[in-house]
Amino acid sequence: MKATIWHNPRCSKSRETLKLVQDTPGIAVEIIEYLKTPPSRETLAKLYQRAGMTPREGLRSKEKQAVELGLKDADDAKILDAMAEHPILIERPLVETEKGVRLGRPPEKIREIL
């Protein structure tokens, strides 16, 4: 099975999640450093839909840019626009397999889709 991880190597939770995926037998891992290769707005919308979560739940709301952009009371469309333009606002890591998408917080949450 293939797993894609939207990864930030500077994040400890992202590194823990990546190790968990890599240590799972039978998983081919695609690593996307989302700060270097950001997902499109459409990709983010699909990932959150498959994860059963809202864009707000995937927002790093305490990030400086989130505050500056006034995202506290923003709707999902504005949040997705902001995330696509400023990928630092995306909570990480997101892991996608044929079984679904999960946010690796805590990292063990991704076991549901491996």
C-alpha angles and dihedrals in degrees: 000000000000123000124190117202122196094212141187109193091202091062117088093208090051091050091048091050092048091052091050090053093045091049092053111099116238096022121124107202126213110193118203115186094211095197089061096035107026120198117245121251089254092051091051092049091052093046093052092045091052090046092052092236136116124244087248089060088053094049123106089223096181093055111117093241092051090057093043091050092050094237095153092092098022124126123243093263093056091045092052091048090051093047092050091051096039109030091183084079092066114101110231152268110020116183123196128192134157086271096059145277129292135180108233096230100142097018092226089067090080092065085082090072102036 
